[in-house]
């Protein structure tokens, strides 16, 4: 059995996206793939690890029950000695019978996390890819930690979230320097608005909002936010700049709401606890645009959206399609895929 272990230098660097994209490709070709995640950091609210749900869906195993993995890491930062042997036992059980296994590994290349990551890769006899989350301060030595940690097991790295105005510089300067050190750069993926989007349902839940209609449209993707305030131009001109958007507007401003409804809109968030007038309700139904009512004012509602980005998941079909295209356009997807099927 071939095993691919995907680690990262930091959280939210793209491990789940890589795991899901590769697993879906394998499934489309009729190969039996297994996905596994050894550890996770519980959220403040507790509950299940959403990435596990996404991984199971990727291999049509969303109904599978497993209470043994992933193993929760302590939130107090005292990692101590991670139970790697226990995780390896769970890995062997969870991936039994699979042709190919893909593991969403740990975030971190130093200290206890780095050491545990290396032990996991060795115990699984895995080929390793490291996702590197791009930052303006990213240095060559930060990337080379992957080589120092995993040695010959390292098949390459994926630079993810490269700032758009830095893409050319990264490909022309940083990538050659990395490869001169013997580390293959499998992709340099630019940041993309769609990958940072949320569903209308996630937006409503985050704002403690109430659906006034069309709750069945809660899977609509939101990529942009537009505030319906003091609009100097004709409203339609303002709102038609973006599709897949959420419009944040006072509930007692039907003029602005109607302008938004004349353009492609994922949802309208009505602030201040005001209910829309009947005509807005009718038009929203005709255009199939969900209306969400919140009690907070527009300023407070907009401020609350700042923390929504921390909850973004790789769980929407449009995101998964977009990431696959980005991986093909800005990397060597075939080389990456051959690591599994060679």
C-alpha positions in Angstrom: 0.0 0.0 0.0 1.3 3.5 -0.9 1.0 6.1 1.8 1.2 9.8 1.3 1.7 11.9 4.5 0.9 15.6 4.1 2.3 17.9 6.7 2.5 21.7 6.9 4.6 24.4 8.4 1.5 26.1 10.0 -2.2 25.6 10.5 -4.5 26.4 7.6 -1.8 26.0 5.0 -3.8 23.7 2.7 -3.4 20.1 4.0 -7.1 19.3 3.8 -7.4 20.8 0.3 -4.5 18.6 -0.9 -5.9 15.5 0.7 -9.4 15.9 -0.7 -8.2 16.8 -4.2 -6.0 13.8 -4.5 -8.5 11.4 -3.0 -11.3 12.6 -5.4 -9.0 12.1 -8.3 -8.3 8.5 -7.2 -11.9 7.8 -6.6 -12.8 9.0 -10.1 -10.3 6.5 -11.4 -11.9 3.7 -9.4 -9.0 3.3 -7.0 -9.7 2.5 -3.3 -8.3 5.4 -1.3 -8.4 5.8 2.5 -8.0 9.2 4.3 -6.8 9.5 7.8 -6.0 12.2 10.3 -4.0 11.2 13.4 -4.4 14.3 15.6 -6.5 17.5 15.9 -6.7 20.6 18.0 -10.2 20.9 19.6 -11.9 24.2 19.1 -13.1 26.3 22.1 -16.6 25.1 21.5 -15.5 21.4 21.3 -17.5 19.1 19.1 -16.3 17.0 16.1 -13.4 17.9 13.9 -15.0 19.3 10.8 -11.9 18.3 8.7 -12.7 14.7 9.5 -16.2 15.0 8.1 -14.7 16.5 4.9 -12.2 13.8 4.6 -14.8 11.1 5.0 -17.0 12.7 2.4 -14.2 12.8 -0.1 -14.0 9.0 -0.1 -17.7 8.4 0.4 -17.3 7.3 3.9 -19.3 10.0 5.7 -21.3 7.3 7.5 -18.3 5.6 8.9 -18.0 5.6 12.7 -14.7 6.1 14.4 -14.3 7.4 17.9 -10.6 6.6 18.2 -9.3 9.1 15.7 -8.3 11.8 15.4 -6.7 12.0 18.8 -7.4 15.4 20.5 -4.3 17.4 21.4 -4.3 19.6 24.6 -5.3 23.2 24.1 -3.0 24.4 26.8 0.0 24.0 24.5 1.7 21.4 26.6 2.0 18.7 24.0 4.4 16.6 25.9 5.0 13.2 24.3 2.4 12.7 21.6 0.8 9.2 21.5 2.3 8.4 18.1 2.2 4.6 18.6 -1.5 4.8 19.3 -2.0 6.9 16.2 -0.1 4.4 14.1 -2.3 1.6 15.4 -5.4 3.6 14.4 -3.9 4.3 11.0 -3.4 0.6 10.3 -6.9 -0.2 11.3 -8.5 2.7 9.4 -6.7 2.1 6.2 -6.8 -1.7 6.1 -7.8 -2.9 2.6 -7.1 0.4 0.8 -4.9 0.6 -2.2 -3.6 4.1 -1.3 -3.7 6.0 1.9 -3.5 9.8 2.3 -2.8 11.2 5.7 -3.5 14.8 6.9 -0.6 15.2 9.2 0.5 17.7 11.7 1.0 21.5 11.4 4.5 22.4 12.5 8.0 21.5 11.5 9.8 22.1 14.8 9.8 21.0 18.4 7.3 18.3 19.5 5.1 18.6 16.5 7.9 18.2 14.0 9.3 15.2 15.9 6.0 13.5 16.1 5.3 14.2 12.4 8.6 12.6 11.4 7.8 9.5 13.6 4.4 9.2 12.0 5.9 9.4 8.5 8.5 6.7 9.3 6.0 4.5 11.1 3.7 4.7 8.0 6.6 4.3 5.6 5.1 7.3 3.8 6.1 9.6 1.1 5.9 13.2 2.4 4.6 16.4 1.0 4.8 19.6 3.0 2.3 22.5 2.5 4.0 25.8 3.1 1.6 28.7 3.9 3.0 31.7 2.1 3.7 34.9 4.1 5.6 38.0 3.0 8.4 37.1 5.5 8.8 33.5 4.2 12.5 32.7 4.1 14.4 29.9 2.3 15.5 28.5 5.7 11.8 28.2 6.7 11.1 26.0 3.7 14.3 23.9 4.1 13.2 22.8 7.6 11.0 20.3 5.7 14.0 18.7 4.2 15.9 18.7 7.5 13.0 17.0 9.2 11.9 14.4 6.6 15.1 13.8 4.6 14.7 11.5 1.7 11.0 10.9 2.4 10.3 14.4 1.3 8.9 14.3 -2.3 8.4 18.1 -2.4 6.5 21.1 -1.1 3.4 23.0 -2.1 3.5 26.8 -1.6 0.0 27.8 -0.9 -1.7 31.2 -0.7 0.9 33.2 -2.5 -0.1 36.8 -2.6 -1.2 37.6 -6.2 1.3 40.5 -6.7 4.1 38.2 -5.5 3.3 35.2 -7.7 5.8 36.1 -10.5 8.5 36.9 -8.0 8.0 33.7 -6.1 8.1 31.6 -9.3 11.1 33.4 -10.8 13.2 33.7 -7.6 12.1 31.7 -4.6 11.2 28.5 -6.4 14.6 28.2 -8.2 16.4 28.8 -4.9 14.4 26.1 -3.2 15.0 23.6 -6.0 18.7 24.4 -6.0 18.7 23.0 -2.5 17.3 19.7 -3.7 13.6 20.3 -2.7 11.0 19.9 -5.5 8.4 22.6 -5.6 5.3 20.8 -6.8 3.1 23.9 -6.9 3.0 27.6 -6.1 -0.7 28.3 -5.7 -1.9 32.0 -5.6 -4.4 33.1 -3.0 -7.9 32.9 -4.3 -11.1 34.6 -3.0 -13.3 31.5 -3.7 -11.2 29.3 -1.4 -11.8 31.8 1.4 -15.6 31.8 1.0 -18.2 30.5 3.3 -21.7 29.1 2.8 -24.8 31.2 3.5 -25.6 28.8 6.3 -22.2 29.2 7.9 -22.7 33.0 7.6 -26.1 32.9 9.3 -24.9 30.7 12.1 -21.9 33.0 12.8 -24.1 36.1 13.0 -26.8 34.3 15.0 -29.2 35.2 12.1 -32.6 33.9 11.3 -33.6 32.7 7.8 -36.8 34.5 6.7 -37.0 32.4 3.5 -35.2 29.8 1.4 -33.2 28.1 4.1 -32.7 25.3 1.6 -30.3 27.7 -0.2 -28.0 27.7 2.8 -25.3 26.1 0.6 -25.0 29.2 -1.6 -21.3 30.3 -1.6 -20.4 33.8 -0.3 -17.1 35.1 -1.7 -17.7 38.9 -1.2 -19.4 41.2 1.2 -21.0 44.5 0.2 -22.4 47.0 2.6 -25.6 48.7 1.6 -25.1 52.1 3.2 -24.7 55.5 1.6 -24.5 54.6 -2.0 -23.8 57.6 -4.3 -24.2 55.7 -7.6 -27.2 53.8 -8.8 -27.5 50.8 -6.5 -27.4 48.3 -9.3 -24.1 49.6 -10.5 -22.6 49.2 -7.0 -23.9 45.7 -6.5 -23.3 44.2 -9.9 -19.5 44.4 -9.4 -19.5 41.0 -7.7 -21.5 37.8 -7.8 -21.6 35.2 -5.0 -21.9 38.0 -2.5 -23.7 38.7 0.7 -25.2 42.2 1.0 -25.3 43.7 4.5 -28.1 46.3 4.7 -30.5 47.8 7.2 -33.8 45.9 7.3 -35.7 49.1 6.8 -34.0 50.1 3.5 -36.1 48.4 0.8 -34.6 50.7 -1.9 -31.1 49.3 -1.4 -32.5 45.7 -0.9 -34.3 45.9 -4.3 -31.1 47.2 -6.0 -29.2 44.2 -4.7 -31.9 41.8 -5.8 -31.4 43.0 -9.4 -27.9 41.5 -9.4 -26.5 38.0 -8.7 -26.6 37.7 -4.9 -26.0 34.8 -2.5 -28.0 36.3 0.4 -29.1 39.5 2.0 -28.4 40.1 5.7 -31.0 42.5 7.1 -29.7 44.3 10.2 -31.3 46.0 13.1 -34.0 43.4 13.7 -36.2 45.0 11.0 -38.4 42.7 8.9 -38.5 43.4 5.1 -41.5 44.8 3.4 -43.8 42.4 1.5 -42.5 43.4 -1.9 -38.9 42.7 -1.0 -40.0 39.3 0.3 -41.7 38.6 -3.0 -38.8 39.7 -5.1 -36.3 37.7 -3.0 -38.5 34.6 -3.6 -38.6 35.3 -7.3 -34.8 35.7 -7.5 -34.2 32.8 -5.0 -32.1 35.0 -2.7 -32.2 34.0 1.0 -33.0 36.8 3.5 -31.3 36.6 6.9 -32.4 38.8 9.8 -30.0 39.8 12.6 -30.6 41.9 15.6 -27.3 43.8 15.5 -26.9 47.0 13.5 -24.9 47.2 10.3 -21.7 48.3 11.9 -21.7 45.6 14.5 -22.7 43.0 12.0 -19.8 43.9 9.7 -17.4 43.8 12.6 -18.6 40.3 13.5 -17.6 39.1 10.0 -13.9 39.7 10.8 -13.7 36.5 12.9 -15.7 34.4 10.4 -12.5 33.8 8.3 -11.1 31.7 11.1 -13.9 29.2 10.5 -13.5 28.7 6.7 -13.5 25.1 5.7 -12.7 23.3 2.5 -16.2 21.9 2.3 -17.9 23.4 -0.8 -17.9 21.8 -4.3 -17.1 25.1 -5.9 -14.0 25.4 -3.7 -12.9 21.9 -4.5 -13.2 22.4 -8.2 -11.3 25.7 -7.9 -8.4 24.3 -6.0 -8.1 21.4 -8.5 -7.8 24.0 -11.3 -5.3 26.1 -9.4 -3.2 23.1 -8.7 -3.1 22.2 -12.4 -2.5 25.8 -13.5 0.2 26.6 -11.0 1.9 23.3 -10.3 2.8 19.9 -11.6 -0.3 18.0 -10.6 0.7 15.0 -12.6 4.0 14.7 -10.8 2.1 15.0 -7.5 -0.4 12.4 -8.5 2.2 10.0 -9.7 3.6 9.8 -6.2 0.5 7.8 -5.4 0.0 5.7 -8.4 3.6 4.9 -9.5 
